[in-house]
Amino acid sequence: MVNLFRITAFLEGVSLLLLLFIAMPLKYIWDSPYMVQKVGMAHGILFIAYIVFAFLIKNELKWSNKTLFFVCIASIIPFGTFVMEKKLKREIS
């Protein structure tokens, strides 16, 4: 389950960066909303999966509520899930 969370964290981070730095400029600068629709949907699904997996592995990794809070906050900060995934990799190694 932890490996699935790590993969989801990486993909969620990539989707957020694509949304913020590629899709949004395409929509608001070049008036092309297509990428926002596609990347936005993928990001939404990955965001929900990230949060669900965080709650599911909380007990497995013996996270405190504070740690879970920071893991969840990392999902809304650009590059946050990459930092969290790296820390998680160190924690389980």
N, C-alpha and C positions, 0 to 999 in steps of 0.2 A: 504494500500500500504506500510506503514511503517513497519508493521509486516512482510510482505513478504520480504522487504529489510533486516530486521534483520535476518531472516532465511537464506537468500541468503548469507549474510555476514558471518554467522557462517559456513555454508557449504563451502564457498569459502576458508575460513581460514583453515578448516580441510583438504580440498583437496590440498592446498598449502603445508601444513605440511606433508601429506602423500607423495606428490610428492618429496619434498626435502629430507625427512629423511627415507623413505622406498623405494620408486620406483627408485630413482636415485642411491642409493647405490647398489640395486639389479642389476641395469643395468651395472654400471661401475666396481663394485667389483666382482660380480658373473656372469656377462655376461648374464643377463636375462632381456631383454627389454620389456617383456609382460606387466608388471605393469606400465611402463612409458607410453605405448600406451593407456591403459585404463584410468589410473588416469589422465594422461595429457589431454586427450579429455574431461573428466568430469571437470577438473580444468579450461580448456579454456572456456567451456560453462558457468560455474559459474562465472568466471572472467568477461565475457561480460555482463552477467545478473546483476552482482554487479554494474558495471559502468552505465549501462542503468538505473537501479533503482535509483542510486545516482542522476542522472540528472532528473529523473522523480519526485523525492520527494524534490528536492532543493527548489522549490517554496512553497510546502506544509509546510515545516519546516522553511521557511524563512532563508535559508542559504546564506551567502555571497559567492562570488566566491572563496575567500580564504578558507573558510570552505569546500566547494566542492572540491577544490584542495587537501586539506589534507585528505579528505575522500577517494578520488581516489588514492592518494599515499599510504594510509594504505593497499590497496589491493595488493601491491607488497612487503610489508615488512612482514616477518614471525611474526605471532601473532598480526599484525596490525589491521586486521578486528575484532578480538576479543575485542581489546581496543575500537575501534570505535563503535562496537555494544553495549558495556557497557555504553559508554558516551551517545549514542542515547537513550538507555533505561532510563537513568536518565533524559534526556532532555524531553522525552514525558510523564514521570510520574508526 
